[in-house]
């Protein structure tokens, strides 16, 4: 019934569940959910998804409860993605599944952690590709979540790099328009909530934002998101690509450049970033020098042909910010555990 509803209601450009390229390991279909709905549930109930609530978005270990984390960022991307997919009559369930899983490969301490793990990895490290590893090789004690091809593709190709919101000229875009939706929704979400968090922290003020962007998109976060989403929908109807109009894209990139030029390099952020890098480097080196200590901490099966460095990268990448700091404290901060009777006698 659900697949028939998709076929009758969705656009010809939508990726229908019945047309999915399937899973690596074939499974019997769920009698209620389509394959993409099932993928959303698998991600939602995974350990790696739960850990996102304690992973940094921009501000490390904030004391203010209202700063974004990787989980709240993910949920904002889900909301934006579903809105765009619904408006374009694309597959909302597929967009939701990709959005829920798009940041599962992130390290502790945000992109700072990603840079350090690139130093330890044999083949470099990028959170999007590690996200694929999480859902295919690490979750469920090494079995993976066995997600649909289209969801894994969307996770792998969600990252924008230096190209921002431009998709048309890319050599290897997502195979579905739903994957393109998540990619641009991620951009809309993080630009706006990073500005909002920076204002909340008192690092910037409205007057600091590019005036042309404020004039076109508004002076409030809700106005800017509404304007960007409306523009994406209007510009993507009956198109092969999910994209913004040139005018809105230019101002979106202005806001993005503002963040990279005026917010992320701020001393208040950069000093904590450098501390987190040192913490991860020191832990990584400890485990390289003491491999037996790492092996005893890992509870899941380790493939017999897997290199030690890959095992190390997997372990460090799985950490939340809080857990990384607790392990660091255990390894490098003295602990005084005198016998209680000796303390009493003294």
N, C-alpha and C positions, 0 to 999 in steps of 0.2 A: 504494500500500500504506500509506504513512504517513498519508495523508488518510483512508483507510478506518479505520485504527486510531484516529485522533482521533475520528471519528464514532461508533465503537462504544464507546470507553472514556471519553470526556470527558462532563462534565455538560452538560445542555441550556443552561446559562448561559455555557458556554465559547464563545469566538470561534474557530470552526474555520477552518483555513487555506483550505479550499475556499470559504468564505463571505466571504473578505476582499474589501473594496471595491477592492482592486487598487492598481496603481501609476499614477503620472501618465503615464509612458511604458510602454505594454504591452510585455511581454517574453515570450519562450518560457520555459515552466516548466523548472526544473532536474529532471533525471530521478531524483535521489536526495532532495534536500531540499525541504521545504515552503517556501512563500514567507517564513514567519517565521524558519525556520532559516537561510535564505539571507540575510535581513536581519541576523541576528546576526553572520554571517561578514563581511558587508560593513562593519559597524561595527567589528568586532574588527580588521580589516585596514586601517582608515582612518588617515590621518595625524593627524586630530584626536583619535582615541582614544589613539594613542601619546603625544601631548603631555600627556595627563592625568597621567602619572607625575611631571611636573615642575611641576604647578600646585598651589597652596596649598589645603589644606582649611581649617585654622584657623591653624596655626603657620607663619609665613613662614620659608622656607629653614632648616628645623630641622637641627641637626647630628646629632641622634639619628635613626638609620635607622628606628626603629620608630614614629615619628609618621605619621599618615595623610596621604596625598596624595589628590588627586581620583581617581586610578586605584584606589588601595586602597579608598577609599570606594565607588567604583562596583562593585568586585568583591564587597564586603560586601552591597550592595543586591541584586546579582544572586543571591547565595546565599539571602538572606531571601525574595526574590520567588519564586524557584523552589520553595522549601519550601512557602510558602503556596499557590501555584498547584497544586502536586502534591497537597497535602492536600485541596484543595477540588475536585479533578478539573477544574481550568481549564487553559487552554493554556499549559503551561510554556515552550514555545518563544517564544510571543509575549511573555510576561512577561520572559523573558531578553533578548530583543531591545530592548524598551523600557528595561529597566534598564541595559543596556550603553550605550545612547545618551542617557540622561536628562541627563547633565551635560556633553555635548560643547560646549555654548555658554558654558561658564564662562570668565572672563577670568583673566589672571594675578592673583595676590594676592587670590584669593577674592572675597568680596562687596565688598571695598574697591575692587577694580578695576571692578566693576560700577557702583558709584556714580560713579566718574570718567567712565566711558564714557557714562553717561547725560547728563553735562554736554556732551560733544562731539557726541552723536547728535542728529539733527534730530527724531526721534520717540521719544526715550527709549530705554532699554536694559534688557532683562531677559534673564537667561541662558537661560530656557526657550525664549523666542521666537527668540533668537539661535541656540539649538541647532537649531531647525527650519531656520533659514537655512543653518547649516553643512551639514546633510544634504541640503538641497534645492538650494542655490545655490553653495556654496563648495568642497565636496569634489570631488576628481577634476577639478581645473582648471576649475571652474565648472559641470560637468555635474551634480553632486550624486550621491547614492548611489541615487536612485530607489527609496526604501523604500516599503513598503506603507503604506496610509492609516492603519491602526490603530497602527502603530509611531510614525509622525509625530505622531499625535494624543496618544499617551501621553507623548512627549517634551514636547510643547507644554503639557500639563496636569499635569505631575508636581509642580510647585512648590506649596507649601502656604501661602505668605504668612503672614498673621496668623491664619488659620483653623485651623492645626494639623492634626489628624487628622480633623476633621469634614468629611464629604462630603455628607451627606443634604440640606443646605439650599443647596447650590451651584447656580447657574443653569446652568453649563456644565461638568459633570463629564466625565471621560474616557468615551469611547463604549463601552469594554469594561471588564469587571471586571478583566482583566489589567492595564489601565492604572491602575485604582484600587489594585491590589496594589502596584505599583511606587511609587505615591505614598505609601502608608502604610509601605512597607518603607524608603523613603528616610528617613522620620521616625525609625523604629526604629533604623536604622543610625547616623545622625549624632548623635542624642541620646546613645547609648551610647558610641560611639567618641570623641566630643568630651569626655565625662566622663573616659573612660579616658586620653586624651591629656593632659588638664588635670592629672590625678593623676600621670601620668608626669613631667610638667614640675614637679611640686611646687606648683602653684598652688592646688589644693584637696586635701582629704582626705575620707575616707569620712564622718567625723563632720559634714562641712559639707553633705552631701546632705539634701534634705527627708526627715525621719524617716518620714513616712507612706508615701513612695515606697519607701524601703528596706524598711519593714515588709511592704508588699504584694508588691514585685517582687524583693527580695533585695539583698544587699550586694556582689554580684559582677556584672561585665558580662554574663557568660554566663547567669547566673540571670535578669537583667532582660530580655535578648533572648528567652530561652526563654519567660518568662512573657508577654511582649507578643505574641510570635508565636502561642503556644498560644491566647491570648485572642482574637486576630484570627480564627484558624481557627474556634474554637468559636462566635464571635459572628456569623460570616459564612455559615455553612452554610444553604443554601436561602434566602438573602437577596439582595435587589437591590443591596445596598451592602456593600463591604468595610470593616469598621469594628471598633473596639474596644468592649468593654462600658463603660458609664458609669464604673464604678469604676476600671478600668485606664486609660481615657482621661483621667480626672481626674489620676491620678498621673503619667501620661506628660506631660501639659501642665505639671504642677508641675516636673518635671525640665527640661522645655524652658524654662520661665520662669526657673528657676535658672541655666541656661546664659546666657540673655540678660541676666540681672541681675547675676550674680556671676562669670562667667567671661569672656565676650567683651569686656566693658568694662574688664577688668583692665589696669592701666598697662603691664604687660609685653607684652600683646598690642596694646593701643591705640596705643602709641608707634610700634610697627613698622607698624601699619596706616596711620597718618598719614604716615610716611615713604614708604610705597609709593604712597599717593595723590599726594603731591608729585612723585614720580618719574614717574608716568604723566601727570600734568597737564603737567609740563615737557616731556616728550617729545611729547605731543599738540600743544602750542602750537608747538613747534619745527617739526613737520611742517605745521601750518597756515600758518606763516610761510615755509616752504621746501617747497612741494608737490612740486617736482621731485625732492627727495631721497627722498620717500616712493615716488614712482612708479618710481624706479630700483631700489628694494629689492623690489618685488613681481614675482614670477616668473610668476604665473598671469595669464590674460587678464582684463582689466577691461571690463565691459559699457560701451559707448560712452555710454549715457544715465545712468550711475550717478554720483551726486554725489560730490564729493571727501570730504565728511564721512563718507559711508557707507564709502568706501574706507578712510579713516583708522580708523574704528571696527572694521572687519573685520580690519585689520592688527594693531591693538593687542590686540583680543580673542583673536587666534590665538596670541599670545605665551605662552611659559612664563615662570615667574618668572625663571629663569636667563637666558633670552634677553632679557627686558626689561631686566635689569640690565646685560647686555653691551652692548646698544644704547645705553642711557643713558651708560655709561662711554665708549663710542665718540664720542658726541655732545658730552659735557660735561666729560670728564676729559682733561687734557692728555696727549699721547703724545709722548715724545721719541724720534725715530728718526733720530739723526745717522748720517751715512755712516760706515761702519766704518773707512775709511782715515783720515778726519779724527780719529776717536777715537784710533786708533793713533798718529797723528802728534802728538797733544797729549800 
